[in-house]
Amino acid sequence: MSQEGETFFTIIGCMDGRCQEAVSLFGQDRFGAVYPDTITEAGLVGFFNKEPIDQQLLTSLKKKIDISLKHHHSKGILVFGHQECAASDAVDEEKHKQDVLAAAEVIKTLVDNEAVAVIPLFVKRSIDNDLSDWTAEEIV
Ligand SMILES: [Zn+2]
C-alpha cells in the first residue's frame, strides 16, 4: 500500500551501491516521481545475453514489476548496467550497453501496460570527479 500523493518509478539493474543514487536521480527527473522501487541482481543485464534466458529470473522480475505497476502505479521503468561491474568483468563497455538494450527489450515484454516506458541506462563515473560521483545516461 502507499499513501495518496506518493509517486513511484521502477529501477531494474545491478545491486552495486555506487549506482543507485545516480539512477534514482535520473528517474526522479525523467518521471517526476519520488520513490524508486528497486529490483536488483548482481550484474542483472548479463542474464539477458545468454540463451535460454533464466525463466526463474523472468518470473521473479515479472512478479516485482507487476507489484510496482499495479500497487504503486509506477510512472516508468529504468534498466541499467554500469562501469566497473564486479559481475560483468569480462564484458567491455559497448557489449555491456548492448546487454542493457537486450534486457530492456525483454523487460518490455513483461510489462502489461504499453504506456509504461522502459528506458535503458548506463552508469559511469563522472569525468570531473573520479572519487565517488556517478552519473546515469540514457543509451540511445
Ligand atoms: Zn554491477
Backbone and ligand atoms as CSV (ligand in chain L), in Angstrom:
chain,resi,resn,atom,element,x,y,z
A,1,MET,N,N,0.836,-1.196,0.000
A,1,MET,CA,C,0.000,0.000,0.000
A,1,MET,C,C,0.871,1.247,0.000
A,2,SER,N,N,0.286,2.336,-0.442
A,2,SER,CA,C,1.028,3.604,-0.401
A,2,SER,C,C,0.051,4.729,-0.086
A,3,GLN,N,N,0.587,5.811,0.406
A,3,GLN,CA,C,-0.230,6.979,0.754
A,3,GLN,C,C,-0.565,7.759,-0.509
A,4,GLU,N,N,-1.707,8.430,-0.470
A,4,GLU,CA,C,-2.076,9.316,-1.564
A,4,GLU,C,C,-0.958,10.343,-1.787
A,5,GLY,N,N,-0.627,10.568,-3.044
A,5,GLY,CA,C,0.395,11.567,-3.341
A,5,GLY,C,C,1.804,11.009,-3.400
A,6,GLU,N,N,2.023,9.799,-2.930
A,6,GLU,CA,C,3.345,9.193,-3.063
A,6,GLU,C,C,3.483,8.650,-4.478
A,7,THR,N,N,4.562,9.021,-5.145
A,7,THR,CA,C,4.736,8.632,-6.542
A,7,THR,C,C,5.981,7.766,-6.696
A,8,PHE,N,N,5.879,6.818,-7.629
A,8,PHE,CA,C,6.925,5.809,-7.772
A,8,PHE,C,C,7.368,5.649,-9.218
A,9,PHE,N,N,8.590,5.169,-9.375
A,9,PHE,CA,C,9.050,4.610,-10.633
A,9,PHE,C,C,9.809,3.335,-10.284
A,10,THR,N,N,10.312,2.640,-11.311
A,10,THR,CA,C,10.896,1.317,-11.083
A,10,THR,C,C,12.307,1.262,-11.648
A,11,ILE,N,N,13.234,0.751,-10.846
A,11,ILE,CA,C,14.613,0.560,-11.299
A,11,ILE,C,C,14.913,-0.936,-11.342
A,12,ILE,N,N,15.484,-1.390,-12.457
A,12,ILE,CA,C,15.889,-2.789,-12.591
A,12,ILE,C,C,17.351,-2.799,-13.017
A,13,GLY,N,N,18.229,-3.369,-12.193
A,13,GLY,CA,C,19.641,-3.364,-12.564
A,13,GLY,C,C,20.516,-4.033,-11.541
A,14,CYS,N,N,21.793,-3.656,-11.591
A,14,CYS,CA,C,22.778,-4.277,-10.708
A,14,CYS,C,C,22.577,-3.833,-9.255
A,15,MET,N,N,23.058,-4.666,-8.357
A,15,MET,CA,C,22.955,-4.346,-6.929
A,15,MET,C,C,23.995,-3.321,-6.474
A,16,ASP,N,N,24.933,-2.969,-7.342
A,16,ASP,CA,C,26.083,-2.141,-6.955
A,16,ASP,C,C,25.641,-0.819,-6.317
A,17,GLY,N,N,26.055,-0.597,-5.081
A,17,GLY,CA,C,25.619,0.561,-4.302
A,17,GLY,C,C,26.097,1.898,-4.824
A,18,ARG,N,N,27.113,1.887,-5.706
A,18,ARG,CA,C,27.601,3.151,-6.242
A,18,ARG,C,C,26.636,3.742,-7.264
A,19,CYS,N,N,25.753,2.891,-7.789
A,19,CYS,CA,C,24.906,3.313,-8.916
A,19,CYS,C,C,23.529,3.806,-8.491
A,20,GLN,N,N,23.078,3.405,-7.327
A,20,GLN,CA,C,21.655,3.563,-7.003
A,20,GLN,C,C,21.214,5.026,-6.952
A,21,GLU,N,N,22.062,5.888,-6.378
A,21,GLU,CA,C,21.663,7.288,-6.271
A,21,GLU,C,C,21.577,7.944,-7.649
A,22,ALA,N,N,22.563,7.641,-8.505
A,22,ALA,CA,C,22.575,8.238,-9.845
A,22,ALA,C,C,21.329,7.832,-10.639
A,23,VAL,N,N,20.953,6.561,-10.531
A,23,VAL,CA,C,19.789,6.081,-11.278
A,23,VAL,C,C,18.508,6.665,-10.676
A,24,SER,N,N,18.477,6.775,-9.355
A,24,SER,CA,C,17.308,7.372,-8.695
A,24,SER,C,C,17.106,8.824,-9.138
A,25,LEU,N,N,18.204,9.576,-9.177
A,25,LEU,CA,C,18.106,10.986,-9.591
A,25,LEU,C,C,17.604,11.086,-11.029
A,26,PHE,N,N,18.124,10.206,-11.894
A,26,PHE,CA,C,17.675,10.199,-13.294
A,26,PHE,C,C,16.163,9.960,-13.357
A,27,GLY,N,N,15.686,8.974,-12.602
A,27,GLY,CA,C,14.269,8.615,-12.629
A,27,GLY,C,C,13.377,9.698,-12.046
A,28,GLN,N,N,13.830,10.324,-10.963
A,28,GLN,CA,C,13.039,11.404,-10.361
A,28,GLN,C,C,12.864,12.535,-11.358
A,29,ASP,N,N,13.940,12.826,-12.092
A,29,ASP,CA,C,13.903,13.896,-13.078
A,29,ASP,C,C,13.043,13.498,-14.280
A,30,ARG,N,N,13.253,12.282,-14.807
A,30,ARG,CA,C,12.566,11.866,-16.020
A,30,ARG,C,C,11.064,11.652,-15.800
A,31,PHE,N,N,10.720,11.038,-14.684
A,31,PHE,CA,C,9.324,10.653,-14.482
A,31,PHE,C,C,8.564,11.597,-13.549
A,32,GLY,N,N,9.271,12.529,-12.908
A,32,GLY,CA,C,8.610,13.410,-11.958
A,32,GLY,C,C,7.992,12.631,-10.809
A,33,ALA,N,N,8.625,11.533,-10.426
A,33,ALA,CA,C,8.141,10.702,-9.325
A,33,ALA,C,C,9.231,10.656,-8.257
A,34,VAL,N,N,8.845,10.299,-7.045
A,34,VAL,CA,C,9.768,10.441,-5.911
A,34,VAL,C,C,10.508,9.149,-5.566
A,35,TYR,N,N,9.763,8.044,-5.449
A,35,TYR,CA,C,10.359,6.842,-4.851
A,35,TYR,C,C,10.687,5.762,-5.880
A,36,PRO,N,N,11.931,5.291,-5.910
A,36,PRO,CA,C,12.269,4.175,-6.793
A,36,PRO,C,C,11.965,2.822,-6.141
A,37,ASP,N,N,11.124,2.029,-6.791
A,37,ASP,CA,C,11.040,0.608,-6.439
A,37,ASP,C,C,12.236,-0.043,-7.107
A,38,THR,N,N,13.081,-0.691,-6.341
A,38,THR,CA,C,14.390,-1.095,-6.861
A,38,THR,C,C,14.541,-2.613,-6.879
A,39,ILE,N,N,14.720,-3.144,-8.081
A,39,ILE,CA,C,14.838,-4.592,-8.286
A,39,ILE,C,C,16.273,-4.862,-8.730
A,40,THR,N,N,17.016,-5.640,-7.953
A,40,THR,CA,C,18.437,-5.826,-8.280
A,40,THR,C,C,18.853,-7.301,-8.302
A,41,GLU,N,N,19.866,-7.538,-9.112
A,41,GLU,CA,C,20.648,-8.769,-9.086
A,41,GLU,C,C,22.084,-8.337,-9.383
A,42,ALA,N,N,23.050,-9.102,-8.948
A,42,ALA,CA,C,24.428,-8.810,-9.318
A,42,ALA,C,C,24.566,-8.961,-10.832
A,43,GLY,N,N,24.955,-7.883,-11.511
A,43,GLY,CA,C,25.153,-7.930,-12.960
A,43,GLY,C,C,23.897,-8.311,-13.716
A,44,LEU,N,N,22.764,-7.740,-13.337
A,44,LEU,CA,C,21.471,-8.197,-13.874
A,44,LEU,C,C,21.407,-8.276,-15.392
A,45,VAL,N,N,21.880,-7.249,-16.096
A,45,VAL,CA,C,21.697,-7.271,-17.550
A,45,VAL,C,C,22.459,-8.422,-18.207
A,46,GLY,N,N,23.496,-8.942,-17.534
A,46,GLY,CA,C,24.257,-10.065,-18.071
A,46,GLY,C,C,23.424,-11.331,-18.229
A,47,PHE,N,N,22.315,-11.423,-17.499
A,47,PHE,CA,C,21.440,-12.590,-17.620
A,47,PHE,C,C,20.711,-12.619,-18.962
A,48,PHE,N,N,20.719,-11.467,-19.664
A,48,PHE,CA,C,19.946,-11.385,-20.906
A,48,PHE,C,C,20.808,-11.594,-22.139
A,49,ASN,N,N,22.097,-11.863,-21.945
A,49,ASN,CA,C,22.945,-12.079,-23.126
A,49,ASN,C,C,23.216,-13.553,-23.372
A,50,LYS,N,N,22.517,-14.422,-22.645
A,50,LYS,CA,C,22.692,-15.838,-22.929
A,50,LYS,C,C,21.335,-16.522,-23.150
A,51,GLU,N,N,21.369,-17.499,-24.033
A,51,GLU,CA,C,20.167,-18.276,-24.340
A,51,GLU,C,C,20.294,-19.653,-23.712
A,52,PRO,N,N,19.221,-20.225,-23.157
A,52,PRO,CA,C,17.963,-19.517,-22.930
A,52,PRO,C,C,18.072,-18.623,-21.707
A,53,ILE,N,N,17.231,-17.597,-21.676
A,53,ILE,CA,C,17.211,-16.707,-20.519
A,53,ILE,C,C,16.604,-17.457,-19.334
A,54,ASP,N,N,17.189,-17.266,-18.183
A,54,ASP,CA,C,16.765,-17.924,-16.945
A,54,ASP,C,C,15.276,-17.617,-16.651
A,55,GLN,N,N,14.433,-18.638,-16.777
A,55,GLN,CA,C,12.985,-18.429,-16.613
A,55,GLN,C,C,12.605,-18.052,-15.185
A,56,GLN,N,N,13.364,-18.603,-14.239
A,56,GLN,CA,C,13.083,-18.245,-12.838
A,56,GLN,C,C,13.315,-16.756,-12.600
A,57,LEU,N,N,14.373,-16.259,-13.216
A,57,LEU,CA,C,14.655,-14.826,-13.083
A,57,LEU,C,C,13.519,-14.013,-13.699
A,58,LEU,N,N,13.058,-14.421,-14.886
A,58,LEU,CA,C,11.981,-13.679,-15.548
A,58,LEU,C,C,10.705,-13.696,-14.720
A,59,THR,N,N,10.390,-14.861,-14.143
A,59,THR,CA,C,9.186,-14.977,-13.316
A,59,THR,C,C,9.292,-14.053,-12.104
A,60,SER,N,N,10.460,-14.041,-11.492
A,60,SER,CA,C,10.687,-13.196,-10.326
A,60,SER,C,C,10.598,-11.713,-10.693
A,61,LEU,N,N,11.199,-11.346,-11.820
A,61,LEU,CA,C,11.138,-9.947,-12.262
A,61,LEU,C,C,9.700,-9.530,-12.538
A,62,LYS,N,N,8.968,-10.401,-13.234
A,62,LYS,CA,C,7.595,-10.067,-13.617
A,62,LYS,C,C,6.741,-9.804,-12.378
A,63,LYS,N,N,6.922,-10.659,-11.373
A,63,LYS,CA,C,6.146,-10.506,-10.141
A,63,LYS,C,C,6.419,-9.136,-9.503
A,64,LYS,N,N,7.674,-8.760,-9.457
A,64,LYS,CA,C,8.038,-7.483,-8.823
A,64,LYS,C,C,7.580,-6.291,-9.667
A,65,ILE,N,N,7.742,-6.413,-10.992
A,65,ILE,CA,C,7.284,-5.337,-11.885
A,65,ILE,C,C,5.776,-5.139,-11.729
A,66,ASP,N,N,5.034,-6.245,-11.668
A,66,ASP,CA,C,3.574,-6.160,-11.520
A,66,ASP,C,C,3.183,-5.419,-10.241
A,67,ILE,N,N,3.885,-5.718,-9.162
A,67,ILE,CA,C,3.574,-5.047,-7.891
A,67,ILE,C,C,3.867,-3.555,-8.009
A,68,SER,N,N,4.991,-3.226,-8.611
A,68,SER,CA,C,5.370,-1.823,-8.752
A,68,SER,C,C,4.363,-1.067,-9.622
A,69,LEU,N,N,3.917,-1.708,-10.698
A,69,LEU,CA,C,2.980,-1.041,-11.610
A,69,LEU,C,C,1.573,-0.981,-11.029
A,70,LYS,N,N,1.112,-2.105,-10.478
A,70,LYS,CA,C,-0.296,-2.164,-10.063
A,70,LYS,C,C,-0.537,-1.524,-8.704
A,71,HIS,N,N,0.378,-1.723,-7.779
A,71,HIS,CA,C,0.155,-1.200,-6.423
A,71,HIS,C,C,0.762,0.188,-6.230
A,72,HIS,N,N,1.840,0.469,-6.944
A,72,HIS,CA,C,2.487,1.779,-6.788
A,72,HIS,C,C,2.272,2.679,-8.002
A,73,HIS,N,N,1.565,2.164,-9.008
A,73,HIS,CA,C,1.299,2.952,-10.217
A,73,HIS,C,C,2.580,3.587,-10.749
A,74,SER,N,N,3.627,2.769,-10.810
A,74,SER,CA,C,4.929,3.244,-11.282
A,74,SER,C,C,4.800,4.032,-12.582
A,75,LYS,N,N,5.531,5.137,-12.659
A,75,LYS,CA,C,5.450,6.025,-13.833
A,75,LYS,C,C,6.350,5.570,-14.972
A,76,GLY,N,N,7.253,4.633,-14.709
A,76,GLY,CA,C,8.143,4.184,-15.780
A,76,GLY,C,C,9.235,3.307,-15.203
A,77,ILE,N,N,9.961,2.639,-16.114
A,77,ILE,CA,C,10.967,1.662,-15.698
A,77,ILE,C,C,12.329,2.040,-16.279
A,78,LEU,N,N,13.353,1.981,-15.436
A,78,LEU,CA,C,14.738,2.175,-15.875
A,78,LEU,C,C,15.463,0.848,-15.769
A,79,VAL,N,N,16.204,0.504,-16.820
A,79,VAL,CA,C,17.024,-0.715,-16.806
A,79,VAL,C,C,18.472,-0.267,-16.970
A,80,PHE,N,N,19.373,-0.691,-16.062
A,80,PHE,CA,C,20.727,-0.168,-16.176
A,80,PHE,C,C,21.825,-1.207,-15.985
A,81,GLY,N,N,22.955,-0.896,-16.638
A,81,GLY,CA,C,24.234,-1.542,-16.381
A,81,GLY,C,C,25.220,-0.441,-16.040
A,82,HIS,N,N,26.464,-0.808,-15.702
A,82,HIS,CA,C,27.388,0.236,-15.253
A,82,HIS,C,C,28.848,-0.168,-15.432
A,83,GLN,N,N,29.693,0.842,-15.384
A,83,GLN,CA,C,31.145,0.646,-15.421
A,83,GLN,C,C,31.605,-0.121,-14.193
A,84,GLU,N,N,32.703,-0.839,-14.361
A,84,GLU,CA,C,33.376,-1.499,-13.235
A,84,GLU,C,C,32.468,-2.503,-12.526
A,85,CYS,N,N,31.595,-3.162,-13.297
A,85,CYS,CA,C,30.664,-4.114,-12.678
A,85,CYS,C,C,31.418,-5.390,-12.273
A,86,ALA,N,N,31.355,-5.696,-10.990
A,86,ALA,CA,C,32.087,-6.863,-10.477
A,86,ALA,C,C,31.548,-8.165,-11.054
A,87,ALA,N,N,30.288,-8.161,-11.475
A,87,ALA,CA,C,29.683,-9.380,-12.005
A,87,ALA,C,C,29.830,-9.497,-13.521
A,88,SER,N,N,30.347,-8.455,-14.166
A,88,SER,CA,C,30.481,-8.471,-15.631
A,88,SER,C,C,31.878,-8.071,-16.052
A,89,ASP,N,N,32.854,-8.546,-15.314
A,89,ASP,CA,C,34.250,-8.190,-15.516
A,89,ASP,C,C,34.751,-8.307,-16.948
A,90,ALA,N,N,34.368,-9.408,-17.595
A,90,ALA,CA,C,34.957,-9.723,-18.892
A,90,ALA,C,C,34.289,-8.979,-20.045
A,91,VAL,N,N,33.254,-8.189,-19.735
A,91,VAL,CA,C,32.463,-7.554,-20.786
A,91,VAL,C,C,32.931,-6.120,-21.001
A,92,ASP,N,N,33.244,-5.754,-22.265
A,92,ASP,CA,C,33.642,-4.373,-22.497
A,92,ASP,C,C,32.403,-3.465,-22.528
A,93,GLU,N,N,32.660,-2.144,-22.534
A,93,GLU,CA,C,31.557,-1.196,-22.341
A,93,GLU,C,C,30.503,-1.273,-23.449
A,94,GLU,N,N,30.964,-1.405,-24.691
A,94,GLU,CA,C,29.994,-1.467,-25.796
A,94,GLU,C,C,29.098,-2.702,-25.678
A,95,LYS,N,N,29.729,-3.843,-25.358
A,95,LYS,CA,C,28.963,-5.080,-25.193
A,95,LYS,C,C,28.008,-4.955,-24.010
A,96,HIS,N,N,28.486,-4.325,-22.952
A,96,HIS,CA,C,27.656,-4.146,-21.757
A,96,HIS,C,C,26.414,-3.305,-22.088
A,97,LYS,N,N,26.620,-2.264,-22.896
A,97,LYS,CA,C,25.472,-1.431,-23.313
A,97,LYS,C,C,24.505,-2.236,-24.169
A,98,GLN,N,N,25.044,-3.100,-25.042
A,98,GLN,CA,C,24.170,-3.968,-25.842
A,98,GLN,C,C,23.358,-4.886,-24.930
A,99,ASP,N,N,23.988,-5.356,-23.861
A,99,ASP,CA,C,23.268,-6.205,-22.905
A,99,ASP,C,C,22.132,-5.430,-22.221
A,100,VAL,N,N,22.376,-4.161,-21.932
A,100,VAL,CA,C,21.320,-3.334,-21.320
A,100,VAL,C,C,20.142,-3.202,-22.292
A,101,LEU,N,N,20.461,-2.946,-23.571
A,101,LEU,CA,C,19.398,-2.804,-24.578
A,101,LEU,C,C,18.622,-4.113,-24.729
A,102,ALA,N,N,19.346,-5.234,-24.733
A,102,ALA,CA,C,18.682,-6.541,-24.849
A,102,ALA,C,C,17.790,-6.787,-23.634
A,103,ALA,N,N,18.285,-6.442,-22.446
A,103,ALA,CA,C,17.490,-6.621,-21.222
A,103,ALA,C,C,16.233,-5.765,-21.280
A,104,ALA,N,N,16.382,-4.513,-21.756
A,104,ALA,CA,C,15.220,-3.611,-21.822
A,104,ALA,C,C,14.158,-4.173,-22.763
A,105,GLU,N,N,14.597,-4.765,-23.889
A,105,GLU,CA,C,13.630,-5.335,-24.839
A,105,GLU,C,C,12.850,-6.489,-24.203
A,106,VAL,N,N,13.548,-7.361,-23.488
A,106,VAL,CA,C,12.858,-8.487,-22.844
A,106,VAL,C,C,11.934,-7.982,-21.744
A,107,ILE,N,N,12.412,-7.000,-20.978
A,107,ILE,CA,C,11.606,-6.479,-19.864
A,107,ILE,C,C,10.326,-5.825,-20.394
A,108,LYS,N,N,10.408,-5.191,-21.571
A,108,LYS,CA,C,9.191,-4.626,-22.191
A,108,LYS,C,C,8.109,-5.689,-22.356
A,109,THR,N,N,8.539,-6.912,-22.677
A,109,THR,CA,C,7.562,-7.980,-22.898
A,109,THR,C,C,6.929,-8.434,-21.581
A,110,LEU,N,N,7.516,-8.060,-20.453
A,110,LEU,CA,C,6.957,-8.440,-19.150
A,110,LEU,C,C,5.966,-7.397,-18.629
A,111,VAL,N,N,5.909,-6.259,-19.320
A,111,VAL,CA,C,5.074,-5.142,-18.854
A,111,VAL,C,C,3.744,-5.180,-19.593
A,112,ASP,N,N,2.661,-5.294,-18.841
A,112,ASP,CA,C,1.349,-5.405,-19.464
A,112,ASP,C,C,0.846,-4.077,-20.034
A,113,ASN,N,N,1.362,-2.976,-19.504
A,113,ASN,CA,C,0.867,-1.660,-19.879
A,113,ASN,C,C,1.811,-0.994,-20.883
A,114,GLU,N,N,1.347,-0.836,-22.125
A,114,GLU,CA,C,2.213,-0.276,-23.169
A,114,GLU,C,C,2.557,1.185,-22.942
A,115,ALA,N,N,1.780,1.857,-22.103
A,115,ALA,CA,C,2.044,3.269,-21.828
A,115,ALA,C,C,3.255,3.457,-20.922
A,116,VAL,N,N,3.726,2.372,-20.311
A,116,VAL,CA,C,4.865,2.476,-19.388
A,116,VAL,C,C,6.177,2.389,-20.168
A,117,ALA,N,N,6.974,3.452,-20.094
A,117,ALA,CA,C,8.254,3.483,-20.798
A,117,ALA,C,C,9.279,2.601,-20.087
A,118,VAL,N,N,10.110,1.919,-20.892
A,118,VAL,CA,C,11.245,1.150,-20.361
A,118,VAL,C,C,12.505,1.789,-20.952
A,119,ILE,N,N,13.311,2.429,-20.112
A,119,ILE,CA,C,14.441,3.227,-20.595
A,119,ILE,C,C,15.772,2.585,-20.196
A,120,PRO,N,N,16.639,2.323,-21.203
A,120,PRO,CA,C,17.946,1.726,-20.905
A,120,PRO,C,C,18.971,2.787,-20.495
A,121,LEU,N,N,19.720,2.516,-19.438
A,121,LEU,CA,C,20.718,3.467,-18.933
A,121,LEU,C,C,22.079,2.796,-18.757
A,122,PHE,N,N,23.117,3.620,-18.866
A,122,PHE,CA,C,24.454,3.168,-18.491
A,122,PHE,C,C,24.999,4.143,-17.454
A,123,VAL,N,N,25.550,3.610,-16.369
A,123,VAL,CA,C,26.018,4.445,-15.258
A,123,VAL,C,C,27.541,4.462,-15.259
A,124,LYS,N,N,28.100,5.682,-15.215
A,124,LYS,CA,C,29.554,5.851,-15.309
A,124,LYS,C,C,30.058,6.786,-14.224
A,125,ARG,N,N,31.355,6.658,-13.960
A,125,ARG,CA,C,31.990,7.667,-13.127
A,125,ARG,C,C,31.949,8.992,-13.852
A,126,SER,N,N,31.676,10.045,-13.118
A,126,SER,CA,C,31.738,11.373,-13.723
A,126,SER,C,C,33.186,11.696,-14.039
A,127,ILE,N,N,33.402,12.282,-15.216
A,127,ILE,CA,C,34.769,12.567,-15.649
A,127,ILE,C,C,35.429,13.592,-14.735
A,128,ASP,N,N,34.624,14.534,-14.246
A,128,ASP,CA,C,35.206,15.617,-13.451
A,128,ASP,C,C,35.332,15.264,-11.965
A,129,ASN,N,N,35.037,14.028,-11.618
A,129,ASN,CA,C,35.197,13.641,-10.214
A,129,ASN,C,C,35.427,12.139,-10.153
A,130,ASP,N,N,36.678,11.745,-10.028
A,130,ASP,CA,C,36.959,10.309,-10.087
A,130,ASP,C,C,36.854,9.631,-8.720
A,131,LEU,N,N,36.362,10.337,-7.737
A,131,LEU,CA,C,36.262,9.733,-6.410
A,131,LEU,C,C,34.963,8.950,-6.218
A,132,SER,N,N,33.850,9.636,-6.230
A,132,SER,CA,C,32.638,8.925,-5.834
A,132,SER,C,C,31.390,9.333,-6.594
A,133,ASP,N,N,31.540,10.232,-7.558
A,133,ASP,CA,C,30.348,10.777,-8.178
A,133,ASP,C,C,30.016,9.993,-9.445
A,134,TRP,N,N,28.878,9.363,-9.498
A,134,TRP,CA,C,28.465,8.559,-10.649
A,134,TRP,C,C,27.249,9.187,-11.302
A,135,THR,N,N,27.153,9.045,-12.629
A,135,THR,CA,C,26.015,9.609,-13.337
A,135,THR,C,C,25.396,8.568,-14.271
A,136,ALA,N,N,24.099,8.694,-14.479
A,136,ALA,CA,C,23.360,7.778,-15.344
A,136,ALA,C,C,23.016,8.496,-16.647
A,137,GLU,N,N,23.281,7.799,-17.774
A,137,GLU,CA,C,22.957,8.364,-19.087
A,137,GLU,C,C,22.098,7.385,-19.865
A,138,GLU,N,N,21.122,7.933,-20.594
A,138,GLU,CA,C,20.294,7.082,-21.436
A,138,GLU,C,C,21.130,6.517,-22.584
A,139,ILE,N,N,20.927,5.256,-22.911
A,139,ILE,CA,C,21.585,4.653,-24.075
A,139,ILE,C,C,20.674,4.866,-25.274
A,140,VAL,N,N,21.189,5.617,-26.258
A,140,VAL,CA,C,20.345,5.899,-27.432
A,140,VAL,C,C,20.935,5.291,-28.696
L,1,ZN,ZN,ZN,27.361,-4.421,-11.234
